[in-house]
Amino acid sequence: MKYPIGIQDFKTIRTDGYFYADKSALMYRLIKGGQYYFLSRPRRFGKSLLVSMMEYYFNGEKDLFRGLAIEWLEQEWKKYPVLHLDMNAEKYSNLKALESILDRNLRLWEQQFECTDQGDSLAGRFTAVIRRAYEKTGQKVAILVDEYDKPLLQAFDNEELKEDYRATLKAFYGVEKSMGAYIQFAFFTGVTKFSKVSVFSDLNNLADISMDKRYAEICGITEKEIHDNLDAEVESLAQANNLTKEACYAKLKLNYDGYHFEAGTTGMYNPFSLLRTLDSQAFKDYWFETGTPTILVEALKKNNYNLEELTQEEVTADLLGSIDSIDKNPLPLIYQSGYLTVKDYDERFGIYRLGFPNKEVERGFTRFLVPYYTPLSETKSGAFISKFVYEIESGKPEQFMQRLDSIFADGDYQIAGNAELYFQNAVWIIFKLVGLYTEVEHHTSNGRIDLLINTQDYIYIIEFKLDKSAEDALQQIEEKQYAKPFEHDGRTIYKIGINFSSKTRRIEGWKILS
């Protein structure tokens, strides 16, 4: 089996015999069902391949679709003029760079359609190209814009430059609304959606299908598609890793499945990680090898965000659908970037609960946060956590408390916000990483345990205090009888009270009872 890893050209995949999960029926339904669309999906999730497939469809290249569902659905196979704008593979360092890229594409289209009426602006030239393409071919135009938001994301921390990009793109993309009589189909993709006050405010006729159940499977790979097309490859992966085929499917699901773009929809596998795993026959966090945008951390820190709330907050569809409110809440950006997904939905109140889609994302995102929220470097965190886990599993609470204390003793206390939030976030990350190897529960509500760690032989009940004392923390464990549910468990129970000082920004004492 040949895997199209990093290949986004539909023609190459079809003619060179690469694996392809047939999305042509969904594409056909989309194209026949409307005129203007927007789709948000995480990076490396198949957006560019979908756009490429649309381009070949509108070019009338029927032979590329033989054997796919659309071969029997489409009867006409007309050829349309296509304007494909790929914003992905560029560096947008300043406004001139963005204008140069738009100008380069316009010049190619002007040459292709022999357009001499170039207008007096980028938007004016785009208008002229659309009209001329229609006049020259006698067919309406298909406009395909891939990763429309790349310039805006690259300028995320530069408000002045971002505003320049917004104004330029708003005028350029807005041309399409006034040129509807010449347009057969328009499709925008991106990771994020800047909507109400930015680039799409003039193009408010876009149908956003990002959370549309009908198109939930248009990018990514479903479990059924794996069973139908890749069963033999999964069996080979299982043999290479000394697993049964059933266990291998379960491990694939745990690590790479779980993306839900609306409540009640089929879970989607990350296609990049899935195919890399099958190709290399090794389970790794491949999606994170391709990089994580630092703007996610900047958004979290700018909002003084409590990381424990990442998988606890409840949000509305309006909030998830736009990142215009990023200055107040970073969750939409994190959700749209693929680090959180829909876990549950309260239909009565229209409230979504979010969570990590799978273990690859949970591991990778937590490790990515380490150098931003703790004094640990990303390269040293793995060794530190392994020793930490060993001490926990060996029943050595004094040693692991000394190790925890050493983190804050050596720390740069300017890393993050106020003292309480700094401590909460650092502890959350550390024990989140520990939780990858042991069973860790975080509780923050009144009357509940701050932290509970379960291993095969030990139970750790941990309570934190700020500017009080370790004795106060331990007293709460006793008064609230946090250990009572485990009194007949058989495992050794350790109760640990910890006090953190906002003045010194380090642990100022702990007390352990067993």
VENBELDA-V57237 format. One record per backbone hydrogen bond with DSSP energy under -1.0 kcal/mol. NH is the residue of the N-H (numbers start at 1). CO is the residue of the C=O. If there is no record, write none. Layout:
# VENBELDA-V57237
nh,co
NH,CO
NH,CO
This chain:
# VENBELDA-V57237
nh,co
5,3
13,9
14,10
15,11
16,12
18,13
19,2
27,23
28,24
29,25
30,26
31,27
32,28
33,29
37,186
38,207
39,188
41,190
50,46
51,47
52,48
53,49
54,50
55,51
56,52
57,53
58,54
59,55
60,57
61,56
62,60
64,61
65,62
66,63
68,65
71,68
72,69
74,70
80,58
83,142
85,144
87,146
90,88
93,91
98,94
99,95
100,96
101,97
102,98
103,99
104,100
105,101
106,102
107,103
108,104
109,105
110,106
111,107
112,108
113,109
115,110
118,116
125,121
126,122
127,123
128,124
129,125
130,126
131,127
132,128
133,129
134,130
135,131
136,132
137,133
138,134
141,182
142,81
143,185
144,83
145,187
146,85
148,189
150,147
153,149
154,150
155,151
156,153
158,155
162,158
163,159
164,160
165,161
166,162
167,163
168,164
169,165
170,166
171,167
172,168
173,169
174,170
176,173
177,174
179,175
182,179
183,180
184,141
185,141
186,35
187,143
188,37
189,145
190,39
198,195
201,198
206,203
207,36
209,38
212,209
215,212
216,213
218,215
221,269
226,222
227,223
228,224
229,225
230,226
234,230
235,231
236,232
237,233
238,234
239,235
240,236
241,237
242,239
243,238
248,244
249,245
250,246
251,247
252,248
253,249
254,250
255,251
256,252
257,253
259,268
265,262
268,259
269,221
270,256
274,270
275,271
276,272
277,273
278,274
279,275
280,276
281,277
286,284
291,288
296,293
298,294
299,295
300,296
301,297
302,298
303,299
304,301
305,300
309,306
310,307
312,309
313,309
315,352
320,316
321,317
322,319
323,193
326,323
328,325
329,325
334,330
335,331
336,332
337,333
338,335
339,334
341,355
342,260
343,353
344,353
346,351
350,346
351,346
352,315
353,344
355,341
359,254
360,255
362,358
363,359
364,360
365,361
366,362
367,363
368,364
369,365
372,369
373,369
374,370
381,377
384,380
385,381
386,382
387,383
388,384
389,385
390,386
391,387
392,388
393,389
394,390
395,392
396,391
400,396
401,397
402,398
403,399
404,400
405,401
406,402
409,405
410,406
415,412
422,418
423,419
424,420
425,421
426,422
427,423
428,424
429,425
430,426
431,427
432,428
433,429
434,430
435,431
436,433
437,434
438,434
439,454
441,452
443,450
448,445
451,462
452,441
453,460
454,439
455,458
459,492
460,453
461,494
462,451
463,496
465,498
467,500
473,469
474,470
475,471
476,472
477,473
478,474
479,475
480,476
482,477
484,481
486,483
487,484
489,486
492,457
494,459
495,513
496,461
497,511
498,463
499,509
500,465
501,506
505,501
508,499
511,497
513,495
